[in-house]
Structures are given as structure tokens and as C-alpha cells.
Amino acid sequence: MNDPFRCFCLLSFLLLAACAESADSGADTAAVADAAQAAQAPRTTDTTQADDRLGRIPELHRNLLVIDAHADVELPDQPSRYALADGTSRVAPALMRAGGVDAVVMSVAVGPGPRTPEGDAAARAVADAELAAVQALVADPANRLVLARTAGDVIAAAKEGQGALILGFQNARILGGNPTVLDEFFEQGVRIFALTHMGHNDFADSSRPVYDGETGAYEPDAEHEGLSELGEAAIRRINALGGVVDVSQLSKQATLQAIALSESPVIASHSNVQALSNVRRNLSDEEIDRIGETGGVIHVAAFRGYLFDSSDEGLDARIRAARRAAGIPQDYDYPYELYWELETFEEQQAFVTIMSEILGPGSIEDMLDHIDYIVDRIGVEHVGIGNDFNHGGGIAGLNDASDAMNLTEGLIRRGYTTEEIGRIWGGNFLRVLSAGQAAVDG
């Protein structure tokens, strides 16, 4: 990136901190964030039309601060359904450099499991292994990576030609029922915190209740009617630490409660639009509006199962037929949902393969439709990118980090200015990351 752009990013960060420090202690956090918004995004004098910029896409993309707000951690020597064909992580350092990706949020995440001491211990062991894997990536000088704890760390790394990894957290099962364990993860560098993954836990309801093969029954849609007391305590603790609350994967009720409770803006690290793709995992208009009203950011995912056109009656019919043929309910929250009802890995893999053929590869145009929807509804300052690589993310034209420039081209073709693209690719995320810490420091 060029030095003027780097200086603008650093100035933006300092201005945000100054705005936060000058705010009265009782001031609304979203108002403080809005006051700093104009300074946070990368600035440019480039207001030329899309046609004039298309010939300079590599240069324009290099001059952006590009941040992917969600990817899963690939453990070494572990089988993966979601890595590239050769086993490579979709956000491997070499792919980040090839795609001009400056930073990725690597999520320490676990799936559903038993709520027992043994289950909690197993979840914590997975989390610790994923933390160690990220730390090993950073420790290897060949990767040219730093572990970023602040927006300033991300900016400084990019200025030095290094990539940055930011730690995320997904599923409070890892905490063993104790919100104060969040402190341990924050100390190790985690800054983005999501309370659920698939399935409810003791802290909150998930947008995706799980099927229990032993009982042959599903979880209820809501166990806690949103957040439990533990979940509320966890939100308060995240705020107190200076972290960012991530509402992706929460139920609608839990999402709205988390937004209302959080003292600083929240993000959805990898969530799309329910009105375009009627997936319960996606965000309703009410959730989108509340995130915008409180200064938060929705990061759109390159995940075809969250992007397919659910209004296409022919596509819906083919999905339902495939589900019936597999022996699972034809009704679905999204096409892949509930395939874990199938007992063997081979059955699951066969179903996923068939469903992949039905959905097709997805496209950047689908993703841009979701970006446009959010921008039109709540503004460009509330949109980011969180591709969900290594856990299902990947569409035609945006299959791994090396393809990031293709999205920049798509945004130019849709008429976004270079400044707006800078907000979407990184500026908006940095604003919220800074706001979390500023709420503590101020």
C-alpha cells in the first residue's frame, strides 16, 4: 500500500480514539462511533466512474486495507471437509498475500456437544489446540504474520508489509459455564466473541437448533428465549474487557437482546440477508436495522448456502426432492441443514454432494446483491466482509483469500466509490474494533 493511505488509516484510528475520549461518560456509544465514522474509512480523491477504474483494479485493491472478519482455524494433520483440495487452508499466508488480504479474523470455534464436565473439557481442548495453531502460524517468520490485538496493530502490520491475524471466539461451551474464563481468552489475544455456534448452550439460543441422534428429536426453537443469565453476564464481561460482541449464529431473539445489552457496537462476523435467502441463519430486517441503529457492522459471507435465491420455486422443489430422497425432512432452515440426521459420514457426504450440484457454485453477483441490500437499508458504514472460509465459505470467483480482488472489481462494477469499498473491506470493521476498546479506555 502507498504511504499516504497508511497515514490516513493511522490518522483515522487516532481520531476515533480522540472522539471516544472526549465523549461524556453517559454519551451513547453509537453516537461516538458515528462521530468518528467519516475519519475511519480509507480516504481517496478517486471519484472517477467505474469504467475509468476497472483498468486500475490491481492498484486500487493494493491501496485498500482488506480484512476478512471470519475464517475457521484449520488444525494441522486433521481431516477437513472445507480446506482446498490439497489440504491447504483457504486463508493460508501465501493466499492472503496473493489476494492482497491484510488481516483475517481466525475463529477459535467448537461445534455442539454434551453439556457435561467431560463435554466442556473436550470443547476447551479443541479451543486450546486452535489457539496453539494460530500462535504457531504467527511464530513462523516465513509467514510474515503478526497477532493483532488492536486496530493500530493491523494498520502497523500492513505498513510493514506483514499480514495480521485477529483472534475470534465462537461457542461459549468453551467457557465451562463460567463467563470469567473470557478473561483468559482476551489475555491470549481474542477480540471477537460469539456465544453460539450450531445448537443452544447454557449461555444463549442458537439460530440452528440441533438434531439429537440418540433421542431422534430436535432441540426446541428456543431454550432460554434468547440469552440466559450466563449469556447476559458474558456480554457484560466482553464489554468490560474491550472486546467485540459477535451476533452471528445467535437466534433472532438472542441477537436483539445482545444488541440492546451491549454498551459498544456489535458485529455479525459472517451473516447474510434473510429477505433474499430465507435462511434462519441469516439476518431479518429487524436485526439488520438494529445493528445499523447502534453503529454495528454486518459482514456478508461468501457462503452459497446463505446466498441462494429462496424465491426460486424450481430450485426449492429440487432441494425438497433431494432431502426426501435422502430420508430427511423436506422442510429446511437452509438446504444443508439437518444432514447430520444421516448416520454415516458417507451418507452425509453423498447428500452434501447432491445438494452442491443443485445449488451450483454460487457467484460474486449473489454476494453483491446481499451487500447492496444492506447498504440500501442501513448505509455503507455498516457493511463488511466475513467469508467463512474453512467452514463452507467459497463461491465461484471468491473461493479463497487469493480471490479477494475479484470482489473489489465487483463492487466497482456495482458503482461503489473507492472510499466506500475501503469502508466495506476494512474501515468499518476497524471502527467497531476500536470502539470496543475506546469504551473501556474512555
VOBAMAR-455882 format. One record per residue (C-alpha): residue number from 1; x, y, z negated. Coordinates in steps of 0.02 Angstrom, whole numbers. Last residue first. Layout:
residues N
num / x / y / z
NUM / X / Y / Z
...
end
This chain:
residues 442
num / x / y / z
442 / -636 / 318 / -1394
441 / -517 / 171 / -1397
440 / -656 / 41 / -1413
439 / -773 / 113 / -1281
438 / -619 / 150 / -1175
437 / -576 / -35 / -1172
436 / -742 / -86 / -1096
435 / -746 / 68 / -984
434 / -579 / 22 / -906
433 / -642 / -147 / -847
432 / -801 / -62 / -786
431 / -705 / 66 / -682
430 / -582 / -65 / -620
429 / -725 / -169 / -549
428 / -799 / -20 / -458
427 / -632 / 27 / -380
426 / -591 / -147 / -318
425 / -663 / -207 / -153
424 / -830 / -116 / -163
423 / -757 / 52 / -214
422 / -622 / 42 / -82
421 / -754 / -2 / 48
420 / -847 / 155 / -1
419 / -692 / 261 / 23
418 / -658 / 183 / 192
417 / -834 / 228 / 244
416 / -965 / 92 / 264
415 / -1047 / 82 / 434
414 / -1093 / -101 / 446
413 / -945 / -127 / 565
412 / -829 / -58 / 432
411 / -901 / -179 / 304
410 / -875 / -324 / 423
409 / -694 / -274 / 454
408 / -662 / -268 / 267
407 / -743 / -439 / 252
406 / -624 / -508 / 384
405 / -477 / -433 / 286
404 / -512 / -555 / 144
403 / -477 / -710 / 250
402 / -314 / -759 / 162
401 / -409 / -772 / -2
400 / -508 / -924 / 55
399 / -654 / -971 / 166
398 / -712 / -799 / 218
397 / -740 / -809 / 406
396 / -864 / -952 / 395
395 / -910 / -967 / 212
394 / -817 / -1013 / 52
393 / -869 / -1018 / -129
392 / -912 / -1189 / -199
391 / -807 / -1195 / -356
390 / -629 / -1159 / -303
389 / -677 / -988 / -235
388 / -822 / -903 / -323
387 / -809 / -754 / -204
386 / -831 / -610 / -325
385 / -843 / -448 / -226
384 / -906 / -281 / -292
383 / -1063 / -174 / -293
382 / -1125 / -44 / -419
381 / -1042 / 113 / -350
380 / -1121 / 79 / -181
379 / -1293 / 125 / -246
378 / -1441 / 47 / -336
377 / -1564 / -16 / -203
376 / -1480 / 23 / -38
375 / -1311 / -35 / -105
374 / -1388 / -195 / -175
373 / -1474 / -238 / -11
372 / -1322 / -192 / 94
371 / -1211 / -309 / -8
370 / -1337 / -450 / 13
369 / -1346 / -423 / 201
368 / -1156 / -414 / 206
367 / -1147 / -589 / 134
366 / -1260 / -658 / 270
365 / -1155 / -568 / 401
364 / -999 / -646 / 326
363 / -1071 / -812 / 376
362 / -1140 / -976 / 311
361 / -1061 / -1140 / 365
360 / -1222 / -1232 / 406
359 / -1363 / -1254 / 283
358 / -1421 / -1420 / 354
357 / -1245 / -1488 / 378
356 / -1198 / -1439 / 201
355 / -1353 / -1525 / 136
354 / -1301 / -1688 / 220
353 / -1126 / -1676 / 148
352 / -1191 / -1632 / -25
351 / -1305 / -1784 / -22
350 / -1164 / -1900 / 31
349 / -1051 / -1830 / -105
348 / -1182 / -1857 / -238
347 / -1214 / -2036 / -183
346 / -1026 / -2072 / -181
345 / -1001 / -1992 / -352
344 / -1131 / -2110 / -423
343 / -1290 / -2081 / -522
342 / -1387 / -1956 / -420
341 / -1476 / -1840 / -540
340 / -1318 / -1736 / -523
339 / -1394 / -1676 / -359
338 / -1503 / -1564 / -467
337 / -1475 / -1403 / -372
336 / -1386 / -1415 / -204
335 / -1525 / -1327 / -110
334 / -1565 / -1191 / -237
333 / -1693 / -1191 / -376
332 / -1770 / -1344 / -293
331 / -1933 / -1431 / -257
330 / -1908 / -1591 / -157
329 / -1872 / -1690 / -315
328 / -1732 / -1818 / -296
327 / -1733 / -1984 / -204
326 / -1602 / -1939 / -74
325 / -1733 / -1947 / 64
324 / -1843 / -1828 / -35
323 / -1700 / -1706 / -50
322 / -1661 / -1714 / 135
321 / -1843 / -1683 / 178
320 / -1851 / -1534 / 63
319 / -1697 / -1455 / 141
318 / -1764 / -1484 / 317
317 / -1931 / -1403 / 271
316 / -1845 / -1252 / 194
315 / -1741 / -1229 / 352
314 / -1898 / -1232 / 458
313 / -1986 / -1109 / 343
312 / -1844 / -981 / 349
311 / -1890 / -867 / 202
310 / -1753 / -948 / 97
309 / -1619 / -874 / 208
308 / -1458 / -950 / 141
307 / -1343 / -840 / 36
306 / -1335 / -923 / -136
305 / -1299 / -1098 / -67
304 / -1184 / -1013 / 60
303 / -1067 / -950 / -76
302 / -962 / -799 / -25
301 / -1014 / -712 / -187
300 / -1075 / -534 / -216
299 / -1005 / -446 / -368
298 / -1138 / -344 / -458
297 / -1068 / -194 / -554
296 / -1129 / -105 / -711
295 / -1167 / 77 / -749
294 / -1321 / 51 / -857
293 / -1452 / 96 / -726
292 / -1366 / -12 / -596
291 / -1367 / -168 / -704
290 / -1548 / -131 / -748
289 / -1598 / -116 / -565
288 / -1514 / -278 / -515
287 / -1596 / -371 / -659
286 / -1768 / -306 / -610
285 / -1736 / -344 / -427
284 / -1700 / -525 / -472
283 / -1522 / -590 / -475
282 / -1470 / -757 / -400
281 / -1459 / -921 / -500
280 / -1647 / -939 / -478
279 / -1618 / -949 / -292
278 / -1741 / -864 / -177
277 / -1612 / -800 / -54
276 / -1651 / -625 / 7
275 / -1755 / -567 / -142
274 / -1642 / -666 / -259
273 / -1489 / -563 / -217
272 / -1316 / -631 / -254
271 / -1210 / -665 / -408
270 / -1024 / -691 / -439
269 / -948 / -581 / -576
268 / -1111 / -503 / -634
267 / -1040 / -357 / -728
266 / -1087 / -268 / -888
265 / -1071 / -84 / -935
264 / -1024 / -43 / -1115
263 / -1125 / -49 / -1276
262 / -1200 / -217 / -1232
261 / -1369 / -253 / -1310
260 / -1485 / -197 / -1171
259 / -1379 / -279 / -1036
258 / -1367 / -439 / -1138
257 / -1555 / -442 / -1164
256 / -1589 / -419 / -979
255 / -1468 / -560 / -936
254 / -1539 / -675 / -1070
253 / -1715 / -654 / -1000
252 / -1655 / -682 / -822
251 / -1559 / -837 / -871
250 / -1371 / -817 / -882
249 / -1261 / -887 / -742
248 / -1180 / -719 / -702
247 / -1204 / -598 / -848
246 / -1020 / -553 / -876
245 / -986 / -447 / -1031
244 / -823 / -350 / -1017
243 / -694 / -348 / -1157
242 / -648 / -206 / -1274
241 / -635 / -314 / -1429
240 / -786 / -234 / -1512
239 / -889 / -256 / -1354
238 / -846 / -441 / -1342
237 / -890 / -458 / -1526
236 / -1060 / -376 / -1504
235 / -1099 / -491 / -1357
234 / -1044 / -642 / -1461
233 / -1155 / -593 / -1606
232 / -1304 / -581 / -1488
231 / -1262 / -753 / -1421
230 / -1249 / -827 / -1595
229 / -1419 / -753 / -1638
228 / -1485 / -839 / -1481
227 / -1495 / -750 / -1315
226 / -1636 / -777 / -1192
225 / -1797 / -860 / -1248
224 / -1685 / -975 / -1351
223 / -1722 / -1141 / -1263
222 / -1788 / -1077 / -1099
221 / -1825 / -1172 / -939
220 / -1835 / -1331 / -1040
219 / -1692 / -1454 / -1012
218 / -1732 / -1589 / -887
217 / -1779 / -1769 / -920
216 / -1715 / -1942 / -871
215 / -1661 / -1969 / -1051
214 / -1485 / -2032 / -1015
213 / -1469 / -1939 / -851
212 / -1501 / -1772 / -934
211 / -1542 / -1643 / -799
210 / -1476 / -1469 / -828
209 / -1558 / -1300 / -846
208 / -1486 / -1176 / -720
207 / -1513 / -991 / -760
206 / -1432 / -1030 / -926
205 / -1504 / -993 / -1097
204 / -1389 / -923 / -1230
203 / -1272 / -952 / -1376
202 / -1301 / -1133 / -1430
201 / -1289 / -1192 / -1251
200 / -1405 / -1199 / -1102
199 / -1351 / -1285 / -942
198 / -1241 / -1233 / -797
197 / -1120 / -1097 / -851
196 / -1155 / -989 / -1000
195 / -1084 / -850 / -1109
194 / -984 / -754 / -979
193 / -832 / -653 / -1038
192 / -711 / -550 / -934
191 / -553 / -489 / -1024
190 / -454 / -645 / -1068
189 / -273 / -600 / -1108
188 / -215 / -726 / -1238
187 / -271 / -608 / -1376
186 / -443 / -600 / -1297
185 / -453 / -789 / -1302
184 / -409 / -796 / -1486
183 / -529 / -654 / -1526
182 / -672 / -748 / -1442
181 / -648 / -878 / -1580
180 / -744 / -752 / -1687
179 / -905 / -807 / -1600
178 / -901 / -979 / -1686
177 / -1014 / -1116 / -1619
176 / -870 / -1220 / -1551
175 / -807 / -1075 / -1445
174 / -783 / -1174 / -1284
173 / -969 / -1208 / -1275
172 / -974 / -1019 / -1244
171 / -969 / -1051 / -1058
170 / -863 / -949 / -939
169 / -707 / -849 / -978
168 / -607 / -734 / -865
167 / -421 / -699 / -856
166 / -352 / -568 / -738
165 / -218 / -623 / -615
164 / -116 / -489 / -530
163 / -14 / -491 / -370
162 / 152 / -403 / -356
161 / 210 / -272 / -232
160 / 270 / -153 / -366
159 / 125 / -31 / -339
158 / 6 / -178 / -342
157 / 71 / -232 / -512
156 / 55 / -55 / -582
155 / -125 / -41 / -523
154 / -175 / -207 / -599
153 / -86 / -168 / -763
152 / -172 / 2 / -771
151 / -341 / -82 / -754
150 / -297 / -177 / -911
149 / -247 / -353 / -965
148 / -158 / -407 / -806
147 / -58 / -569 / -803
146 / 77 / -538 / -674
145 / 113 / -628 / -511
144 / 261 / -638 / -392
143 / 230 / -824 / -360
142 / 415 / -866 / -344
141 / 444 / -798 / -518
140 / 347 / -945 / -595
139 / 283 / -883 / -764
138 / 123 / -812 / -689
137 / 71 / -979 / -614
136 / 117 / -1067 / -776
135 / 8 / -946 / -876
134 / -137 / -985 / -761
133 / -115 / -1173 / -787
132 / -96 / -1151 / -975
131 / -261 / -1059 / -984
130 / -342 / -1199 / -884
129 / -272 / -1330 / -1003
128 / -334 / -1230 / -1153
127 / -507 / -1219 / -1078
126 / -513 / -1406 / -1044
125 / -459 / -1442 / -1223
124 / -589 / -1320 / -1290
123 / -727 / -1411 / -1197
122 / -668 / -1579 / -1264
121 / -665 / -1512 / -1441
120 / -841 / -1445 / -1424
119 / -902 / -1613 / -1359
118 / -819 / -1705 / -1503
117 / -893 / -1584 / -1630
116 / -1062 / -1613 / -1547
115 / -1162 / -1512 / -1425
114 / -1138 / -1633 / -1281
113 / -1081 / -1565 / -1114
112 / -1114 / -1435 / -982
111 / -975 / -1365 / -874
110 / -813 / -1280 / -926
109 / -732 / -1119 / -869
108 / -572 / -1021 / -890
107 / -607 / -902 / -746
106 / -467 / -830 / -642
105 / -508 / -650 / -599
104 / -409 / -614 / -441
103 / -297 / -466 / -402
102 / -207 / -384 / -255
101 / -283 / -479 / -110
100 / -195 / -429 / 52
99 / -254 / -587 / 138
98 / -83 / -665 / 167
97 / -26 / -612 / -7
96 / -176 / -693 / -90
95 / -153 / -848 / 17
94 / 29 / -864 / -40
93 / -23 / -840 / -221
92 / -154 / -980 / -211
91 / -332 / -912 / -212
90 / -414 / -1055 / -116
89 / -314 / -1177 / -221
88 / -220 / -1301 / -113
87 / -274 / -1484 / -111
86 / -231 / -1509 / 74
85 / -414 / -1498 / 123
84 / -437 / -1336 / 26
83 / -497 / -1347 / -153
82 / -681 / -1373 / -191
81 / -712 / -1556 / -226
80 / -559 / -1566 / -337
79 / -451 / -1707 / -403
78 / -328 / -1655 / -539
77 / -139 / -1653 / -510
76 / -129 / -1468 / -554
75 / -285 / -1390 / -629
74 / -378 / -1273 / -511
73 / -444 / -1122 / -605
72 / -609 / -1053 / -544
71 / -622 / -891 / -448
70 / -716 / -732 / -490
69 / -695 / -543 / -476
68 / -594 / -539 / -315
67 / -497 / -376 / -313
66 / -427 / -283 / -162
65 / -345 / -113 / -192
64 / -359 / -42 / -18
63 / -215 / 27 / 86
62 / -173 / -143 / 158
61 / -352 / -156 / 224
60 / -339 / 10 / 314
59 / -175 / -39 / 396
58 / -239 / -210 / 450
57 / -404 / -132 / 511
56 / -326 / 2 / 621
55 / -411 / -37 / 787
54 / -578 / -51 / 699
53 / -559 / 123 / 625
52 / -606 / 226 / 777
51 / -757 / 116 / 814
50 / -817 / 132 / 634
49 / -826 / 321 / 642
48 / -696 / 432 / 562
47 / -708 / 489 / 382
46 / -528 / 450 / 334
45 / -476 / 582 / 207
44 / -457 / 444 / 79
43 / -489 / 414 / -104
42 / -485 / 248 / -196
41 / -631 / 234 / -316
40 / -617 / 290 / -497
39 / -623 / 478 / -482
38 / -804 / 490 / -424
37 / -857 / 367 / -557
36 / -784 / 459 / -706
35 / -943 / 550 / -754
34 / -1043 / 394 / -712
33 / -942 / 292 / -837
32 / -975 / 419 / -973
31 / -1160 / 419 / -930
30 / -1161 / 229 / -938
29 / -1084 / 234 / -1112
28 / -1221 / 347 / -1179
27 / -1148 / 476 / -1296
26 / -1152 / 448 / -1484
25 / -964 / 458 / -1508
24 / -958 / 618 / -1406
23 / -864 / 598 / -1242
22 / -690 / 673 / -1227
21 / -602 / 506 / -1248
20 / -709 / 421 / -1116
19 / -681 / 559 / -989
18 / -494 / 554 / -1021
17 / -489 / 366 / -997
16 / -580 / 382 / -832
15 / -463 / 520 / -777
14 / -312 / 414 / -816
13 / -378 / 269 / -711
12 / -419 / 384 / -566
11 / -246 / 460 / -574
10 / -172 / 286 / -564
9 / -279 / 243 / -413
8 / -238 / 409 / -328
7 / -51 / 382 / -357
6 / -62 / 211 / -276
5 / -152 / 286 / -126
4 / -20 / 419 / -107
3 / 116 / 285 / -120
2 / 56 / 179 / 26
1 / 0 / 0 / 0
end
